Amino acid sequence: GDRVAQLRDAEGQDLRDAQLDPETLGALADDAPVDRVLVRLGELPRHLIDAVLVVEDRRFFEHHGLDPHRLAGALVANLRAKRVSQGGSTITQQLVKNVFLTHERSVVRKLREAWLALRVERAHTKDEILEAYLKALSLGRRGPGSVVGDEAAARHYFGHSARTLDLGESALLAGMIRGPGYYSPFTHPERAQGRRGRV
């Protein structure tokens, strides 16, 4: 009758109490269920930030939204592979794409992304951009909802806050940015461990 009458452990012994995680009904008014918790950049361990910068945008603090070196490197790699094998987007461009644009692949969308990245860089500090990027990262699924942001991912994969991530955990999350499903430690532990080691 909508009441808990007894609590028992796996062996059938009575329990006095138990802590149950509540089901997330919604977060930040998104259309789809999202598991998202917000944490300030200054609260995160430096090795998490460094791991993300190493894999996503090494010159983040040196460019103004677009990285000509990275774009040229991606162009050369793609020409050699005769297909799109590398992206040249900066963290700012990725943030713009995730927040303001669709994921379609077209020259017009790419030009719009570059223009918006330059505007975002003029209007916000690097720390603000990086914090927003870490909050917007899609890092997997939890039931019917998405795991969005560094804090939700740390809780989902490791059971504790991103504030207390160790180096290995930080490297694993940073490595998952490229492909959360492909590098999931739950479904592909060997692949996730290899990627973590490379990061």
C-alpha positions in Angstrom: 0.0 0.0 0.0 2.8 2.5 -1.0 4.6 1.9 2.3 7.8 0.0 3.1 6.9 -2.7 5.6 10.3 -4.4 6.0 14.0 -4.0 5.0 16.2 -7.0 4.6 19.7 -7.6 3.3 20.8 -10.3 0.8 20.9 -12.9 3.6 17.3 -12.1 4.7 18.4 -10.3 7.9 16.3 -7.3 9.0 17.8 -3.9 8.5 17.1 -0.9 10.6 17.6 1.5 7.7 18.8 1.8 4.1 19.8 4.7 1.9 18.2 4.7 -1.6 19.2 7.1 -4.4 16.2 9.0 -5.6 15.1 8.6 -9.2 16.0 11.7 -11.2 12.8 13.1 -12.6 14.4 16.0 -14.5 17.2 18.4 -14.4 17.6 22.0 -15.7 14.4 21.8 -17.7 15.9 19.7 -20.5 13.6 17.9 -22.9 15.2 14.5 -22.2 16.1 13.2 -18.7 19.6 14.3 -17.9 21.7 13.5 -14.9 23.6 16.7 -14.4 25.2 18.3 -11.3 27.0 21.6 -11.5 30.5 22.2 -10.0 32.7 25.3 -10.3 35.9 25.0 -12.2 38.0 26.0 -9.1 36.6 23.1 -7.2 37.9 20.5 -9.7 41.3 18.8 -9.3 44.0 20.3 -11.6 44.8 16.9 -13.1 41.2 16.6 -14.5 41.5 19.9 -16.2 45.0 19.0 -17.5 43.7 15.6 -18.8 40.9 17.3 -20.7 43.2 19.9 -22.2 45.7 17.2 -23.3 43.2 15.3 -25.2 40.9 18.0 -26.4 42.8 21.3 -26.9 46.4 21.6 -25.8 46.7 25.3 -26.8 43.4 26.3 -25.3 44.9 29.1 -23.3 46.9 30.4 -26.3 44.3 30.8 -29.1 41.3 33.0 -29.4 38.7 30.3 -30.3 40.3 28.9 -33.4 43.6 27.1 -33.5 45.3 27.4 -36.9 47.9 24.8 -36.0 45.3 22.3 -35.1 43.2 23.0 -38.2 46.2 22.6 -40.4 47.2 19.3 -38.7 43.7 18.0 -39.1 43.6 19.0 -42.8 46.8 17.2 -43.5 45.7 14.0 -41.6 42.4 14.0 -43.4 44.0 14.4 -46.8 46.4 11.5 -46.1 43.6 9.3 -44.9 41.4 10.4 -47.8 38.5 10.8 -45.3 37.7 12.8 -42.2 39.8 11.1 -39.6 40.6 14.0 -37.3 38.8 17.1 -36.2 40.4 20.5 -35.7 37.8 22.0 -33.3 38.9 23.8 -30.2 37.1 23.4 -26.9 35.4 26.7 -27.6 34.1 25.4 -31.0 32.9 22.2 -29.4 31.1 24.1 -26.7 29.4 26.3 -29.4 28.5 23.2 -31.4 27.0 21.4 -28.3 25.1 24.5 -27.0 24.1 26.5 -30.0 24.3 24.4 -33.2 23.2 21.1 -34.6 25.7 18.2 -35.2 25.2 18.3 -39.0 28.4 18.2 -41.1 28.4 21.1 -43.5 30.6 23.9 -44.5 28.0 26.5 -43.5 27.6 25.0 -40.0 31.4 24.9 -39.6 31.7 28.6 -40.6 28.9 29.5 -38.2 30.7 27.5 -35.4 34.0 29.4 -36.1 32.3 32.8 -36.0 30.4 32.0 -32.8 33.6 30.6 -31.2 35.3 33.9 -31.9 32.4 35.8 -30.3 32.3 33.6 -27.3 36.0 34.1 -26.7 35.6 37.9 -26.8 32.7 37.8 -24.4 34.0 35.3 -21.8 37.1 34.4 -20.0 39.0 31.1 -20.7 37.9 29.8 -17.3 34.3 30.5 -18.0 34.5 28.7 -21.3 36.3 25.7 -19.9 33.8 25.5 -17.0 30.8 25.6 -19.4 32.4 23.0 -21.6 33.0 20.6 -18.7 29.4 21.1 -17.6 28.0 20.4 -21.1 30.0 17.2 -21.8 27.9 14.2 -22.6 29.6 11.3 -21.0 27.3 8.4 -21.3 23.8 7.2 -20.4 22.2 6.3 -17.1 18.9 4.4 -17.8 16.8 6.6 -20.1 18.8 9.8 -19.4 22.1 11.2 -20.4 25.0 11.7 -18.0 26.0 15.3 -18.7 29.0 17.1 -17.1 32.1 16.2 -15.2 30.3 16.0 -11.8 27.5 13.7 -12.9 30.0 11.5 -14.7 32.2 11.2 -11.7 29.3 10.1 -9.5 28.0 7.7 -12.2 31.3 5.9 -12.9 33.1 6.2 -9.6 30.4 6.9 -7.0 31.9 10.2 -5.7 32.3 13.8 -6.6 34.5 15.1 -9.4 36.1 17.3 -6.7 37.8 14.1 -5.3 38.8 12.4 -8.6 42.3 10.8 -8.6 44.6 11.0 -11.6 43.5 7.7 -13.1 39.8 8.6 -12.8 40.4 12.0 -14.4 42.3 10.4 -17.3 39.4 7.9 -17.8 36.8 10.6 -18.0 38.9 12.8 -20.3 39.5 9.8 -22.5 35.7 9.1 -22.7 35.0 12.5 -24.3 36.0 11.1 -27.7 33.4 8.3 -27.5 31.5 7.7 -24.2 29.9 4.5 -25.3 33.0 3.2 -27.1 35.2 3.9 -24.1 32.7 3.1 -21.3 34.3 1.3 -18.4 31.0 -0.6 -17.8 30.7 -2.1 -21.3 34.3 -2.0 -22.6 36.6 -2.1 -19.6 39.8 -3.1 -21.5 39.2 -0.4 -24.2 38.5 2.2 -21.4 41.7 1.2 -19.5 43.8 1.4 -22.7 42.5 4.9 -23.5 43.0 6.0 -19.9 46.6 4.9 -20.1 47.2 6.9 -23.3 45.7 10.0 -21.7 
